[in-house]
Amino acid sequence: MSYALTSDIPDNLLESYLQESEIAVDTELHGLRLFRDEVCLVQICDDKKNVCLVKPEKKQTTPNLNRLLSNHDVTKVFHFAISDVAFIKTSLNIEVEPFRCTKVMSKLIRTYTQDHGLKDLALELLGHQLNKEQQQTNWDSKNLTKKQLEYAANDVLYLINIYRKLLEMMENRPLLKSGTTIKELNQKAQSILPGLVELLIHGYGDKDGGWESSLFSH
């Protein structure tokens, strides 16, 4: 399947996305240093497999992308959300809300494994093998290759289904001894993420290359 780049979400596709309850979102970056590195590509997909690959033009706004990512009625689903959401704010000046992180969900419910990458989830939950060989490539290039575009699209094509599979696993898990459900714990964990993003943006990430904070350590 072939994919094209656009500088913003087309109007007709935006209206379609705004009718959804969840939208899958991912980014490709220069690197992982906040304020130094920038968003090179934003990938978006709904559960009907409508993919949009937005390559923001330097010094240009993206009003449709902004409208979607800040819309309160559409949940944005990421994998490792704190990174994507932080970079979208520092690089594109867009406040993402509400959002959910499938990596957090995986760690809460898939306690039988240490493998919580998107590739691991796609294989176990959907039986789909993701090819990650294009991950470490130059995403700032004006002429992204067909393989890069396919890689970028694959990172969002299956994310909504993964999110719903994880929710299903949580709903089927018995109550914890405390009487709390994993689903309730997930709601609390997800509610913490926006505040964590703010702390990391303001320099309180002093571990894991700036993506973990010792602020609450003993």
Legacy VTK file of the C-alpha trace (Angstrom):
# vtk DataFile Version 3.0
C-alpha trace
ASCII
DATASET POLYDATA
POINTS 218 float
0.000 0.000 0.000
1.301 3.478 -0.842
1.150 6.516 1.435
1.560 10.237 0.747
2.798 13.084 2.920
0.736 16.160 3.702
1.551 19.374 5.585
-1.698 19.126 7.595
-4.720 16.836 7.898
-7.029 17.320 4.875
-10.389 18.856 5.806
-12.486 15.840 4.796
-10.288 13.439 6.750
-10.322 15.714 9.783
-14.125 15.654 9.870
-14.020 11.855 9.692
-11.478 11.636 12.515
-13.556 13.940 14.707
-16.416 11.430 14.584
-14.260 8.718 16.185
-14.022 7.922 19.896
-10.315 7.018 19.586
-7.582 7.940 17.153
-4.127 6.348 16.993
-1.210 8.804 16.938
2.562 8.416 16.713
5.534 10.631 15.870
8.936 10.328 14.238
11.634 12.595 15.667
15.106 14.042 15.099
16.149 12.475 18.397
14.999 12.178 21.999
16.247 15.445 23.519
13.440 17.868 24.331
13.843 21.410 22.919
16.833 20.318 20.843
15.034 17.784 18.647
11.788 18.259 16.738
8.832 16.326 15.405
9.519 15.300 11.815
6.328 13.355 11.168
2.951 12.788 12.837
1.083 9.610 11.946
-2.665 9.307 12.517
-5.085 6.434 11.947
-8.666 5.523 12.846
-10.080 2.022 13.257
-11.128 2.027 9.606
-7.417 2.108 8.636
-7.584 5.683 7.299
-3.959 6.803 7.649
-2.680 10.369 7.454
1.048 11.168 7.506
1.591 14.816 8.418
5.019 16.324 7.823
4.785 19.804 9.364
6.499 22.534 7.384
8.970 24.629 9.329
7.493 27.901 10.679
4.033 26.896 9.439
1.019 26.114 11.638
-1.089 22.966 11.375
-4.615 24.084 12.384
-6.361 20.803 11.532
-3.801 18.720 13.398
-4.128 21.081 16.344
-7.921 20.832 16.278
-7.851 17.034 16.331
-5.150 16.568 18.976
-6.765 19.068 21.362
-10.360 17.888 20.828
-11.822 16.734 24.158
-14.213 14.234 22.565
-11.548 12.144 20.806
-9.127 10.042 22.851
-5.656 10.021 21.351
-3.972 6.620 21.717
-0.161 6.489 21.795
2.473 3.912 22.615
4.880 5.513 25.134
2.685 8.596 25.205
4.866 10.810 27.407
7.507 11.116 24.672
5.092 11.847 21.815
2.944 14.249 23.835
5.960 16.137 25.196
7.507 16.581 21.751
4.197 17.604 20.171
3.989 20.360 22.774
7.602 21.567 22.618
7.982 21.212 18.848
4.511 21.969 17.467
3.023 23.960 20.367
-0.010 21.646 20.512
-1.520 20.530 23.827
-2.699 16.939 23.405
-5.756 15.933 25.417
-7.182 13.524 26.321
-4.699 10.737 25.635
-3.921 7.145 26.631
-0.705 5.112 26.602
-0.729 1.460 25.551
2.722 0.884 27.052
1.400 1.793 30.509
-1.600 -0.468 29.907
0.644 -3.336 28.846
2.776 -3.031 31.979
-0.334 -3.064 34.168
-2.004 -6.103 32.614
0.787 -8.151 30.946
2.709 -8.797 34.169
3.868 -12.169 32.828
6.454 -10.515 30.542
9.035 -7.741 30.358
8.384 -7.192 26.645
6.097 -4.194 26.269
7.181 -2.750 22.920
4.690 -2.073 20.151
6.212 -4.914 18.150
5.656 -7.312 21.061
2.030 -6.249 21.483
1.238 -6.494 17.768
2.646 -10.012 17.613
0.982 -11.363 20.756
-2.398 -9.652 20.582
-2.940 -9.475 16.812
-0.536 -12.055 15.386
1.058 -9.350 13.250
4.819 -9.014 12.795
5.936 -5.365 12.626
9.101 -4.582 10.687
11.213 -2.111 12.693
14.237 -1.818 10.401
13.381 1.777 9.376
13.182 3.052 12.960
16.688 4.528 13.068
16.611 6.500 9.815
16.620 10.187 8.891
13.026 11.347 9.321
13.891 14.970 8.560
14.568 14.142 4.919
12.300 15.979 2.449
12.021 12.796 0.407
11.069 9.955 2.720
11.332 6.534 1.117
8.434 4.183 0.496
9.812 1.897 3.217
9.921 4.771 5.701
6.316 5.732 4.934
5.151 2.124 5.281
7.002 1.820 8.590
5.447 5.050 9.874
1.948 3.954 8.858
2.354 0.518 10.463
3.033 2.152 13.823
-0.557 3.461 13.915
-2.448 0.979 11.738
-2.794 -1.573 14.543
-2.704 0.663 17.610
-6.460 1.083 18.116
-6.962 -2.683 17.987
-4.106 -3.173 20.447
-5.647 -0.588 22.774
-9.005 -2.345 22.702
-7.434 -5.766 23.234
-5.638 -4.458 26.322
-8.905 -2.985 27.623
-10.561 -6.355 27.093
-7.783 -8.085 29.031
-8.287 -5.629 31.885
-12.034 -6.188 31.951
-11.505 -9.952 32.167
-8.932 -9.813 34.979
-10.414 -10.681 38.422
-10.441 -8.125 41.204
-7.202 -7.561 43.059
-7.167 -8.543 46.745
-7.832 -4.908 47.613
-11.089 -5.014 45.673
-9.700 -2.660 43.018
-9.795 -3.589 39.335
-6.893 -3.270 36.913
-9.153 -1.068 34.805
-9.525 1.345 37.744
-5.774 1.350 38.293
-5.276 2.072 34.612
-7.559 5.104 34.815
-5.474 6.447 37.698
-2.175 5.714 35.950
-3.326 7.402 32.741
-4.502 10.465 34.689
-0.966 10.933 36.047
0.648 11.148 32.606
-0.211 14.794 31.713
1.402 15.989 34.936
4.451 13.808 34.301
4.803 15.300 30.826
4.799 18.796 32.347
7.513 17.815 34.851
9.725 16.372 32.111
9.246 19.409 29.873
10.318 21.663 32.739
13.532 19.756 33.343
12.632 17.347 36.143
13.585 14.267 34.162
16.932 13.294 35.667
17.002 9.601 34.749
16.720 7.500 31.596
17.938 10.320 29.358
15.401 12.762 30.772
12.354 10.477 30.577
12.193 9.442 34.217
12.116 11.650 37.312
13.473 11.021 40.814
11.224 13.823 42.133
9.145 11.365 44.143
12.001 9.084 45.194
12.860 8.676 48.865
LINES 1 219
218 0 1 2 3 4 5 6 7 8 9 10 11 12 13 14 15 16 17 18 19 20 21 22 23 24 25 26 27 28 29 30 31 32 33 34 35 36 37 38 39 40 41 42 43 44 45 46 47 48 49 50 51 52 53 54 55 56 57 58 59 60 61 62 63 64 65 66 67 68 69 70 71 72 73 74 75 76 77 78 79 80 81 82 83 84 85 86 87 88 89 90 91 92 93 94 95 96 97 98 99 100 101 102 103 104 105 106 107 108 109 110 111 112 113 114 115 116 117 118 119 120 121 122 123 124 125 126 127 128 129 130 131 132 133 134 135 136 137 138 139 140 141 142 143 144 145 146 147 148 149 150 151 152 153 154 155 156 157 158 159 160 161 162 163 164 165 166 167 168 169 170 171 172 173 174 175 176 177 178 179 180 181 182 183 184 185 186 187 188 189 190 191 192 193 194 195 196 197 198 199 200 201 202 203 204 205 206 207 208 209 210 211 212 213 214 215 216 217
